[in-house]
């Protein structure tokens, strides 16, 4: 008789999930799959606190938007769309270098030559670290969070209930990414 009751409860739960479009993780309160370890593109806004060029001024906040693409672990691209002063800038990175290009101009740098607090270097390293992490997601006000360290910066990624990243903060360097859209690529 116990087996029949368990079957009926399981069948009822399966029907409820199918009818409502919920997953087992939704009903059980389990963390969602995040899909940040694959290939994806994301429209985002990045805010960074940049040090001034002289010692007399405080740091300044810089905001830029664009499309960020993860092509695989350690392989990234970003096309900046605003502000107008840097719109059209294309940045690509791999395990050893970062290339910036705008029109016919192109500049290559070894990854080790880029400061740790470079906003894009921090974003790329933090998202790669989060993708490789075995840390469990923790419940938070916005949905779910994951924290870790990449290079010399602590980071936190916030995910929505569906596992889509909402934001990334690189606490040590004052960098924040707000994800506007997120698309998993085949």
Secondary structure, 3 states (H helix, E strand, C coil): CHHHHHHHHHHHHHHHHHHHCCCHHHHHCCCCCCCCCCCEEEEEEEEEEECCCCCCCCCEEEEEEEEEEEEECCEEEEEEEECCCCCCCEEEECCCEEEEEECCEEEEEEHHHCCCCCHHHHHHHHHHHHHHCCCCCEEECCEEEEEEEECCEEEEEEECCCCCEEEEEEHHHCEEEEEEEEEECC
